[in-house]
Amino acid sequence: MANAYNSTGSAVGTSVVQTAYDRYIELALRAVPMVRDLADKKPVQQAMPGSSIVFNIYSDMAPVTSALSETTDPDAIALGSTTPITVTLNEYGNASLVTRKLELFSFSDIDPALVDIISYNMLDSLDSVALQELVGGPQAIAEVNGSLISTFDGSYTAGVSQGTVRSTDTLKSRDIRFAVAKLRANKVVPRQGDYYYVGIHPEVSHDLRAETGSGGWRDDHKYSETGASEFWPGTIGTYEGAMFVESPRMFNTADGAIGTAANTSYSGTFGTTSFTYGTGGTRVFRTLVAGKQALAEAVAEEPHVVFGPIVDKLLRFRPIGWYGVLGFKRYRDPALIRIETTSSIHNS
């Protein structure tokens, strides 16, 4: 008679051998929120509460280049109109409900994780709102078919030019030099010492650093006596008068030139070159180069986590969320330049 084994597949084995779970559940990978930090212009003497906040910028007088006459009293000059900048306040928030049954049956304590997830969702969402405002600025340059085009000479057209960016049009040193030169020409105040801020996607940073090699790029820890802490979180180095902050949060979408992909597209020309562009084309990354006061922020109620009241009849539904009332608006358009390029290492 053959032996009958008490194995994992036997009757007793299938009864006593069970799948084990680690009760500790990890959170998803996250990018550190950092775009809202660019909003360095805030109300100083707000008159009263309101649905929007209006900032104003004075205009300077024209320079006087003629000498005064000894016997003539000069005419008085009136100040010009101020430039208003309106920040509209909106409610933002998100919420989740946890049932009492889930809390009792779950093998892991879900409440601390939910608080963490809600908190991050608040920071993540506000960063996205601020970024949407920043990427809409009027000053832009792009790499198109090996050439730099820009709004400064009229060769860039908003809503069209990014559709001509091809899979080989990566970020170049000349783009950074051009942007920094234009900011200095616009009399824009740098963000950190003499450096302007550059928000750059890691896959775009790869192309720039591959081009510059060891001749121009400087890692932040090599020239700072106290280390990288003097610079923004995420700062990877300086180059061409700018400090580079690397983040996967930088806006990008597939709205560049289309190769052989079969999707909705439009045809046109750039110079003598024909192209097709539209949804599903080359992925175009927006690199932001900024000085001080590029972005304004007004807050009626600072965003915060909210533990809502339990109001159901059996006290089974526990609400948690976040809420805030605020708004963003580009404050000084001359202080912000957008660079549109692709990346050589992006898969789509």
C-alpha positions in Angstrom: 0.0 0.0 0.0 1.4 3.4 -1.0 2.2 6.0 1.7 -0.3 8.8 2.1 1.6 12.0 2.8 0.3 15.0 4.8 1.5 17.5 2.2 0.5 21.1 1.4 -1.9 19.6 -1.2 -3.5 17.1 1.0 -6.8 17.6 2.7 -5.3 18.7 6.0 -2.6 20.8 4.1 -5.2 22.8 2.2 -7.0 23.5 5.5 -4.1 24.7 7.5 -1.8 26.3 4.9 -3.1 29.8 4.0 -1.8 32.8 2.1 -0.1 35.3 4.4 -0.2 39.1 4.0 2.1 41.8 5.2 -0.2 44.1 7.1 2.0 47.1 6.3 0.9 48.6 2.9 3.2 50.9 1.1 2.1 54.2 -0.4 2.4 54.9 -4.1 5.6 56.6 -5.5 5.2 60.4 -5.4 6.8 63.5 -6.9 7.6 66.2 -4.3 5.2 69.2 -4.8 7.2 72.2 -5.7 5.4 74.3 -8.3 3.4 76.3 -5.8 6.7 77.6 -4.3 7.0 79.8 -7.4 4.1 81.9 -6.2 6.2 84.5 -4.3 3.8 87.4 -4.9 1.0 87.6 -2.4 -1.3 90.4 -1.1 0.4 92.9 1.1 -2.4 95.3 2.1 -5.6 93.6 1.1 -8.5 96.0 1.6 -11.3 93.5 2.4 -12.5 90.0 1.6 -13.6 89.3 -1.9 -14.2 86.8 -4.7 -11.1 88.1 -6.5 -8.0 90.1 -5.5 -6.7 92.8 -7.8 -3.0 93.6 -7.7 -1.6 96.7 -9.4 1.8 97.5 -10.9 2.9 101.1 -11.4 4.4 102.3 -14.7 7.6 104.3 -14.6 8.1 107.7 -16.1 10.0 108.1 -19.3 13.7 109.1 -18.8 14.6 112.8 -18.8 17.6 113.4 -21.1 17.5 117.1 -21.6 19.1 119.6 -19.1 16.9 121.9 -17.1 16.7 125.6 -18.1 17.9 127.8 -15.3 14.9 130.2 -15.7 12.1 127.8 -16.7 10.0 125.8 -14.3 9.5 122.4 -15.9 6.1 121.1 -16.6 4.7 118.5 -14.2 4.3 115.0 -15.5 1.4 112.8 -14.5 1.8 109.2 -13.7 0.5 106.6 -16.2 -2.2 104.1 -15.5 -1.4 101.1 -13.3 -1.5 97.6 -14.7 -4.1 95.5 -12.9 -3.6 91.8 -12.3 -6.7 89.9 -11.1 -6.5 86.7 -9.1 -9.8 84.9 -9.0 -10.4 82.8 -5.9 -11.9 79.3 -6.2 -12.9 76.6 -3.9 -10.8 73.4 -4.2 -11.1 70.2 -2.3 -11.6 66.4 -2.2 -13.1 64.0 0.2 -13.4 60.3 1.0 -15.8 58.2 3.2 -14.7 55.2 5.2 -17.3 52.7 6.4 -17.2 51.2 9.8 -17.4 47.8 8.4 -14.2 48.3 6.4 -12.4 49.5 9.5 -13.5 46.4 11.4 -12.7 43.9 8.6 -9.5 45.3 7.1 -6.3 43.4 7.9 -4.4 46.8 7.9 -5.3 50.0 9.6 -6.6 52.1 6.7 -7.2 55.4 8.6 -3.5 56.6 8.9 -3.0 55.8 5.2 -6.1 57.7 4.1 -5.0 60.8 6.1 -1.6 60.6 4.3 -3.2 60.1 0.9 -5.7 62.9 1.4 -2.8 65.2 2.5 -0.7 64.4 -0.5 -3.8 64.8 -2.8 -4.1 68.4 -1.5 -0.5 69.3 -2.3 -0.6 67.4 -5.6 -3.8 69.1 -6.7 -2.7 72.6 -5.9 0.6 72.1 -7.6 -1.3 71.1 -10.7 -3.5 74.2 -10.6 -0.5 76.4 -10.3 1.3 74.6 -13.1 -1.7 75.1 -15.4 -1.4 78.8 -15.0 2.3 78.9 -15.5 2.4 76.9 -18.8 0.0 79.4 -20.4 2.4 82.3 -20.4 2.8 84.4 -23.6 6.6 84.1 -23.8 7.7 80.9 -25.4 10.5 79.3 -27.4 10.6 75.9 -29.0 13.0 73.6 -30.8 11.5 72.8 -34.2 13.3 70.8 -36.9 16.7 71.7 -35.5 16.0 75.5 -35.2 15.1 77.7 -32.2 11.9 79.6 -32.7 10.4 82.1 -30.3 7.6 84.6 -29.6 10.3 87.3 -29.3 10.8 87.4 -33.1 7.3 86.2 -34.0 8.4 82.8 -35.4 6.5 81.0 -32.6 2.7 80.7 -32.8 0.8 79.7 -29.7 -1.3 76.6 -30.2 0.5 75.7 -33.4 4.3 75.7 -33.0 4.4 73.0 -30.3 2.7 70.7 -32.9 5.8 71.0 -35.0 8.2 69.7 -32.4 9.7 66.4 -33.7 11.2 63.4 -32.0 14.7 64.8 -32.5 14.0 68.3 -31.2 15.6 68.0 -27.7 16.6 70.7 -25.3 19.8 72.5 -26.2 22.2 74.8 -24.3 21.2 77.6 -26.6 17.6 77.4 -25.4 18.7 78.1 -21.8 21.1 80.9 -22.9 18.4 82.5 -24.9 15.8 82.4 -22.1 18.2 83.7 -19.5 19.4 86.5 -21.8 15.7 87.5 -22.4 15.0 87.5 -18.7 18.0 89.7 -18.0 17.0 92.0 -20.9 13.5 92.2 -19.4 15.1 93.4 -16.1 13.7 90.4 -14.2 15.0 89.8 -10.7 16.7 86.4 -10.4 15.2 83.8 -8.0 18.4 82.7 -6.1 21.3 85.1 -6.0 22.2 85.7 -9.6 20.4 82.5 -10.8 17.1 82.2 -12.5 14.9 79.2 -11.8 14.5 76.4 -14.3 11.9 73.7 -13.7 12.9 70.8 -15.9 11.6 67.2 -16.4 14.3 64.5 -15.6 14.0 63.1 -19.2 14.7 66.6 -20.6 17.5 67.2 -18.1 19.1 64.0 -19.5 19.5 65.5 -22.9 20.8 68.8 -21.7 23.5 67.3 -19.5 24.5 64.8 -22.2 25.1 67.8 -24.5 27.0 69.9 -22.0 29.2 67.0 -20.7 31.6 68.0 -18.0 32.6 71.4 -19.6 29.7 73.5 -18.5 27.4 71.8 -16.0 28.2 72.3 -12.3 26.7 70.1 -9.6 25.3 72.2 -6.8 27.4 70.6 -4.1 30.7 71.5 -5.8 30.4 75.3 -5.4 28.3 75.6 -2.3 30.3 75.6 1.0 27.4 74.4 3.0 26.1 71.9 0.3 22.9 71.8 -1.7 20.8 73.0 1.2 21.3 76.6 0.0 19.2 75.8 -3.0 15.7 74.6 -3.7 14.8 70.9 -3.0 15.4 69.0 -6.2 18.2 71.4 -7.4 20.6 69.4 -9.5 23.0 72.1 -10.6 23.6 75.4 -12.4 24.3 76.2 -16.0 24.1 79.3 -18.2 23.0 81.6 -15.3 20.2 79.4 -14.1 19.7 76.9 -11.3 17.9 73.7 -12.4 15.2 72.0 -10.3 14.4 68.6 -11.6 10.9 67.2 -11.2 8.6 64.8 -13.1 5.8 67.2 -12.3 6.8 69.5 -15.2 4.0 69.5 -17.8 4.2 67.4 -20.9 1.7 65.9 -23.3 1.7 64.2 -26.7 0.8 67.3 -28.8 3.9 67.5 -31.1 4.5 66.4 -34.6 3.0 63.0 -35.7 5.1 60.5 -37.5 3.2 57.5 -38.9 0.7 57.2 -36.1 -2.9 56.9 -37.3 -4.9 59.5 -35.4 -6.6 62.9 -35.7 -4.1 65.3 -37.2 -3.6 68.5 -39.1 -1.2 69.4 -41.9 0.8 72.5 -42.3 4.2 73.9 -43.1 7.0 75.6 -41.2 9.2 77.4 -43.7 9.7 74.9 -46.5 9.2 71.9 -44.2 5.8 70.0 -44.2 4.6 68.5 -40.9 1.6 66.8 -39.4 0.6 67.5 -35.8 -2.2 66.9 -33.4 -3.3 64.6 -30.5 -1.1 61.6 -30.2 2.1 63.1 -31.6 5.6 63.6 -30.2 5.6 64.2 -26.5 6.4 67.8 -25.8 7.8 68.8 -22.5 7.4 72.3 -21.1 10.5 73.6 -19.3 9.9 76.7 -17.3 12.5 79.5 -16.8 11.5 82.1 -14.3 12.6 85.0 -12.1 10.8 86.6 -9.1 7.2 87.5 -9.2 6.3 85.3 -12.1 3.3 83.9 -10.2 0.9 85.5 -7.8 -1.2 83.7 -5.2 -4.2 84.9 -3.2 -5.7 82.8 -0.4 -9.0 83.3 1.4 -8.7 80.0 3.3 -5.4 78.1 3.4 -6.0 74.5 2.2 -6.1 72.1 5.0 -7.2 68.5 5.9 -10.8 68.3 7.2 -12.3 65.6 9.4 -16.0 65.8 8.6 -18.8 65.1 11.1 -20.4 61.6 11.3 -24.0 62.4 10.6 -25.5 59.1 9.4 -28.1 57.4 11.7 -25.8 54.5 12.8 -22.5 56.5 12.9 -20.9 54.2 10.3 -19.6 56.6 7.7 -16.4 58.6 8.6 -15.6 61.5 6.2 -12.1 62.9 5.6 -11.1 65.4 3.0 -9.3 68.6 2.3 -10.6 72.1 1.5 -9.2 75.5 0.5 -10.1 78.8 -1.2 -7.3 80.3 -3.3 -6.2 81.3 -6.7 -3.2 81.7 -8.9 -2.3 84.2 -11.7 0.8 85.0 -13.7 1.9 88.3 -12.2 4.8 89.5 -14.4 4.7 87.8 -17.8 8.2 89.2 -18.7 9.5 87.0 -15.7 8.5 83.7 -17.2 9.6 81.9 -20.4 8.4 78.4 -21.5 10.7 76.2 -23.5 9.0 73.4 -25.6 11.1 70.4 -26.6 10.9 66.6 -26.6 13.1 64.0 -24.9 15.3 61.5 -26.6 14.6 58.8 -23.9 10.8 59.1 -23.7 9.1 56.0 -25.1 6.1 57.6 -26.7 
